Amino acid sequence: MKYAILTAFILGTAVQADPADVVEVTATQTGDSWRFDVTLLHPDTGWDHYADGWEIVDAAGNVLGSRPLAHPHVNEQPFTRSTSGVMIPDGTREVFVRTRCNVDDWHASLFAVSLE
């Protein structure tokens, strides 16, 4: 079983006003697939503005897994949600988490996660 925890290594620059920031990612390999526990911090104000998802992408931008967030987390910040069964191509040593909110769309920055 492989296990990785990364915190606060962000690539790129933000252009949105209120992006959902990745605080921590735990990636755990079980068999052929991976589970990602992603902790986000976002100034959710309610249904009018909240973090509504994140995805795991490879270096080429291919989506390997995703997690929609169905409701605001106004009183639960930061918060952690998970997705499992993510298939990572053989030889991949790094993936990235990209976040989204319902107002600002996809965040331009990527959070790097080492799978070594």
Accessible surface in RSA format (square Angstrom, percent):
REM  Atomic radii and reference values for relative SASA: ProtOr
REM  Chains: A
REM  Algorithm: Lee & Richards
REM  Probe-radius: 1.40
REM  Slices: 20
REM RES _ NUM      All-atoms   Total-Side   Main-Chain    Non-polar    All polar
REM                ABS   REL    ABS   REL    ABS   REL    ABS   REL    ABS   REL
RES MET A   1   180.00  93.2  96.08  63.6  83.92 199.8  83.72  71.2  96.28 127.6
RES LYS A   2    87.73  42.8  83.66  51.3   4.07   9.7  57.63  51.9  30.10  32.1
RES TYR A   3   126.32  59.0 104.43  59.4  21.89  56.9  77.10  57.9  49.22  60.7
RES ALA A   4     9.92   9.1   4.54   7.0   5.38  12.2   9.92  14.0   0.00   0.0
RES ILE A   5    84.15  47.9  59.03  44.0  25.12  60.6  59.03  42.5  25.12  68.2
RES LEU A   6    43.94  24.5  40.28  28.8   3.66   9.2  43.94  30.9   0.00   0.0
RES THR A   7    79.11  56.3  60.30  61.1  18.81  44.8  29.15  39.1  49.97  75.5
RES ALA A   8    80.35  73.9  55.08  85.0  25.27  57.5  55.40  78.0  24.96  66.1
RES PHE A   9   107.01  53.5 105.24  65.2   1.77   4.6 107.01  64.9   0.00   0.0
RES ILE A  10    81.23  46.2  53.94  40.2  27.29  65.8  53.94  38.8  27.29  74.1
RES LEU A  11    72.38  40.3  69.81  49.9   2.57   6.5  71.73  50.4   0.65   1.8
RES GLY A  12    60.88  75.1   0.00   N/A  60.88  75.1  31.90  87.5  28.98  64.9
RES THR A  13   105.84  75.3  98.25  99.6   7.59  18.1  76.73 103.1  29.11  44.0
RES ALA A  14    54.34  50.0  26.17  40.4  28.17  64.1  26.17  36.9  28.17  74.6
RES VAL A  15   119.93  78.9  82.84  75.0  37.09  89.4  89.56  77.8  30.38  82.4
RES GLN A  16    39.14  21.9  22.79  16.7  16.34  38.9  16.10  34.3  23.04  17.5
RES ALA A  17    92.05  84.6  55.69  85.9  36.36  82.7  66.86  94.2  25.18  66.7
RES ASP A  18    53.09  37.2  51.37  51.1   1.72   4.1   1.75   4.1  51.35  51.2
RES PRO A  19    23.89  17.4  18.06  16.5   5.83  21.2  21.36  17.6   2.53  15.7
RES ALA A  20     3.69   3.4   0.00   0.0   3.69   8.4   0.00   0.0   3.69   9.8
RES ASP A  21    60.00  42.0  58.45  58.2   1.55   3.7  13.84  32.6  46.16  46.0
RES VAL A  22    11.32   7.5   4.93   4.5   6.39  15.4   4.93   4.3   6.39  17.3
RES VAL A  23    56.27  37.0  50.23  45.5   6.04  14.5  54.19  47.1   2.08   5.6
RES GLU A  24    61.96  35.6  61.88  46.8   0.07   0.2   5.63  10.9  56.33  46.0
RES VAL A  25     0.00   0.0   0.00   0.0   0.00   0.0   0.00   0.0   0.00   0.0
RES THR A  26    19.37  13.8  19.24  19.5   0.13   0.3   7.82  10.5  11.55  17.5
RES ALA A  27     0.00   0.0   0.00   0.0   0.00   0.0   0.00   0.0   0.00   0.0
RES THR A  28    20.43  14.5  20.40  20.7   0.03   0.1  15.74  21.1   4.70   7.1
RES GLN A  29    42.55  23.8  42.50  31.1   0.05   0.1   3.80   8.1  38.76  29.4
RES THR A  30    90.67  64.5  82.92  84.1   7.75  18.5  72.36  97.2  18.32  27.7
RES GLY A  31    62.23  76.7   0.00   N/A  62.23  76.7  42.01 115.3  20.23  45.3
RES ASP A  32   118.99  83.4 103.20 102.7  15.80  37.4  23.74  55.9  95.26  95.0
RES SER A  33    27.15  22.9  26.70  35.6   0.45   1.0   6.67  14.2  20.48  28.7
RES TRP A  34    14.76   5.9  12.90   6.2   1.86   4.4   8.65   4.6   6.11   9.9
RES ARG A  35   111.25  46.7 110.52  56.3   0.73   1.7  29.48  40.3  81.77  49.6
RES PHE A  36     0.00   0.0   0.00   0.0   0.00   0.0   0.00   0.0   0.00   0.0
RES ASP A  37    29.31  20.5  27.25  27.1   2.06   4.9  11.72  27.6  17.59  17.5
RES VAL A  38     0.64   0.4   0.00   0.0   0.64   1.6   0.00   0.0   0.64   1.7
RES THR A  39    17.39  12.4  17.39  17.6   0.00   0.0  10.83  14.6   6.56   9.9
RES LEU A  40     0.57   0.3   0.57   0.4   0.00   0.0   0.57   0.4   0.00   0.0
RES LEU A  41    81.08  45.2  79.90  57.2   1.18   3.0  79.90  56.1   1.18   3.2
RES HIS A  42     1.76   1.0   0.00   0.0   1.76   4.5   0.89   0.9   0.86   1.0
RES PRO A  43    73.81  53.8  58.47  53.3  15.34  55.8  72.57  59.9   1.24   7.7
RES ASP A  44    11.78   8.2   0.00   0.0  11.78  27.8   0.00   0.0  11.78  11.7
RES THR A  45    87.69  62.4  57.48  58.3  30.21  72.0  61.56  82.7  26.13  39.5
RES GLY A  46    14.50  17.9   0.00   N/A  14.50  17.9  14.50  39.8   0.00   0.0
RES TRP A  47   167.87  67.4 153.54  74.3  14.33  33.6 126.33  67.4  41.54  67.4
RES ASP A  48   106.13  74.3  82.64  82.3  23.49  55.5  51.87 122.1  54.26  54.1
RES HIS A  49    23.02  12.6  23.02  16.0   0.00   0.0   9.78  10.1  13.25  15.4
RES TYR A  50    25.09  11.7  25.09  14.3   0.00   0.0   2.66   2.0  22.43  27.6
RES ALA A  51     0.00   0.0   0.00   0.0   0.00   0.0   0.00   0.0   0.00   0.0
RES ASP A  52    24.14  16.9  16.69  16.6   7.46  17.6   4.48  10.5  19.67  19.6
RES GLY A  53     3.86   4.8   0.00   N/A   3.86   4.8   3.86  10.6   0.00   0.0
RES TRP A  54     1.83   0.7   0.40   0.2   1.43   3.3   0.00   0.0   1.83   3.0
RES GLU A  55    10.96   6.3  10.96   8.3   0.00   0.0   0.00   0.0  10.96   8.9
RES ILE A  56     0.00   0.0   0.00   0.0   0.00   0.0   0.00   0.0   0.00   0.0
RES VAL A  57     5.61   3.7   5.61   5.1   0.00   0.0   5.61   4.9   0.00   0.0
RES ASP A  58    23.08  16.2  21.72  21.6   1.37   3.2   8.06  19.0  15.02  15.0
RES ALA A  59    93.41  85.9  58.00  89.5  35.41  80.6  60.83  85.7  32.58  86.3
RES ALA A  60    87.56  80.5  44.94  69.3  42.62  97.0  57.28  80.7  30.27  80.2
RES GLY A  61    47.04  58.0   0.00   N/A  47.04  58.0  27.48  75.4  19.56  43.8
RES ASN A  62    83.27  57.4  77.68  75.1   5.59  13.5  21.41  51.5  61.86  59.8
RES VAL A  63    83.67  55.1  54.32  49.2  29.35  70.7  54.32  47.2  29.35  79.6
RES LEU A  64    38.44  21.4  15.89  11.4  22.55  56.7  20.66  14.5  17.78  47.9
RES GLY A  65    14.04  17.3   0.00   N/A  14.04  17.3  14.04  38.5   0.00   0.0
RES SER A  66    58.99  49.9  44.92  59.9  14.08  32.4  13.77  29.3  45.22  63.4
RES ARG A  67    74.50  31.3  73.60  37.5   0.90   2.1  12.08  16.5  62.42  37.8
RES PRO A  68   101.45  73.9  91.83  83.7   9.62  35.0  95.01  78.4   6.44  40.0
RES LEU A  69     8.36   4.7   1.91   1.4   6.45  16.2   3.86   2.7   4.51  12.1
RES ALA A  70    83.97  77.2  60.44  93.3  23.53  53.5  69.30  97.6  14.67  38.9
RES HIS A  71    83.10  45.4  83.10  57.8   0.00   0.0  53.55  55.2  29.55  34.4
RES PRO A  72    21.64  15.8  10.46   9.5  11.17  40.6  10.46   8.6  11.17  69.4
RES HIS A  73     6.63   3.6   2.22   1.5   4.41  11.3   6.43   6.6   0.20   0.2
RES VAL A  74    70.56  46.4  52.40  47.4  18.16  43.8  52.44  45.6  18.12  49.1
RES ASN A  75   150.46 103.8 110.09 106.4  40.36  97.2  40.26  96.9 110.20 106.5
RES GLU A  76    77.12  44.3  71.32  54.0   5.81  13.8  40.56  78.4  36.57  29.9
RES GLN A  77    60.08  33.6  26.06  19.0  34.02  81.0  26.06  55.5  34.02  25.8
RES PRO A  78    68.58  50.0  52.86  48.2  15.72  57.1  52.86  43.6  15.72  97.7
RES PHE A  79     4.45   2.2   1.00   0.6   3.45   9.0   4.45   2.7   0.00   0.0
RES THR A  80    60.08  42.7  48.07  48.7  12.00  28.6  33.53  45.0  26.55  40.1
RES ARG A  81    57.57  24.2  54.37  27.7   3.20   7.6  17.51  23.9  40.06  24.3
RES SER A  82    26.29  22.2  19.27  25.7   7.01  16.2  12.31  26.2  13.98  19.6
RES THR A  83    25.36  18.0  18.15  18.4   7.21  17.2   7.48  10.0  17.88  27.0
RES SER A  84    77.98  65.9  54.68  73.0  23.30  53.7  17.14  36.5  60.84  85.2
RES GLY A  85    48.88  60.3   0.00   N/A  48.88  60.3  26.15  71.8  22.73  50.9
RES VAL A  86     5.62   3.7   2.94   2.7   2.68   6.5   5.62   4.9   0.00   0.0
RES MET A  87   113.01  58.5 106.47  70.5   6.55  15.6  95.12  80.9  17.89  23.7
RES ILE A  88    20.47  11.6   4.22   3.1  16.25  39.2   4.78   3.4  15.69  42.6
RES PRO A  89    70.89  51.7  55.83  50.9  15.06  54.7  67.75  55.9   3.14  19.5
RES ASP A  90   150.47 105.4 119.02 118.5  31.45  74.4  42.05  99.0 108.42 108.1
RES GLY A  91    60.11  74.1   0.00   N/A  60.11  74.1  30.88  84.7  29.23  65.5
RES THR A  92    34.63  24.6  18.82  19.1  15.81  37.7  15.52  20.8  19.11  28.9
RES ARG A  93   126.07  52.9 120.84  61.6   5.23  12.5  37.22  50.9  88.85  53.8
RES GLU A  94    75.23  43.2  69.45  52.5   5.78  13.8  17.82  34.5  57.41  46.9
RES VAL A  95     0.00   0.0   0.00   0.0   0.00   0.0   0.00   0.0   0.00   0.0
RES PHE A  96    14.93   7.5  14.93   9.2   0.00   0.0  14.93   9.1   0.00   0.0
RES VAL A  97     1.22   0.8   0.00   0.0   1.22   2.9   0.00   0.0   1.22   3.3
RES ARG A  98    70.72  29.7  70.61  36.0   0.11   0.3   8.28  11.3  62.43  37.8
RES THR A  99     3.93   2.8   3.28   3.3   0.65   1.5   1.63   2.2   2.31   3.5
RES ARG A 100    69.25  29.1  68.28  34.8   0.97   2.3   9.87  13.5  59.38  36.0
RES CYS A 101     1.94   1.5   0.70   0.8   1.24   2.9   0.28   0.7   1.65   1.8
RES ASN A 102    56.46  38.9  28.11  27.2  28.35  68.3  13.76  33.1  42.70  41.3
RES VAL A 103    88.16  58.0  57.41  52.0  30.76  74.1  61.38  53.3  26.78  72.6
RES ASP A 104    31.79  22.3  18.61  18.5  13.18  31.2   8.09  19.1  23.70  23.6
RES ASP A 105    76.08  53.3  71.97  71.6   4.11   9.7  27.57  64.9  48.51  48.4
RES TRP A 106    72.10  28.9  63.50  30.7   8.60  20.2  44.74  23.9  27.36  44.4
RES HIS A 107    13.86   7.6  12.02   8.4   1.84   4.7   9.27   9.6   4.59   5.3
RES ALA A 108    57.35  52.7  28.01  43.2  29.34  66.7  39.01  54.9  18.34  48.6
RES SER A 109     9.48   8.0   5.37   7.2   4.11   9.5   2.51   5.3   6.97   9.8
RES LEU A 110    49.49  27.6  49.37  35.3   0.12   0.3  49.46  34.7   0.03   0.1
RES PHE A 111     2.86   1.4   1.84   1.1   1.02   2.7   1.84   1.1   1.02   2.9
RES ALA A 112     0.80   0.7   0.80   1.2   0.00   0.0   0.80   1.1   0.00   0.0
RES VAL A 113     0.00   0.0   0.00   0.0   0.00   0.0   0.00   0.0   0.00   0.0
RES SER A 114    38.12  32.2  37.99  50.7   0.13   0.3  26.65  56.8  11.47  16.1
RES LEU A 115     3.52   2.0   1.70   1.2   1.82   4.6   1.93   1.4   1.59   4.3
RES GLU A 116   136.66  78.5  93.32  70.6  43.35 103.2  45.93  88.8  90.73  74.1
END  Absolute sums over single chains surface
CHAIN  1 A     5980.8       4515.2       1465.7       3269.0       2711.8
END  Absolute sums over all chains
TOTAL          5980.8       4515.2       1465.7       3269.0       2711.8
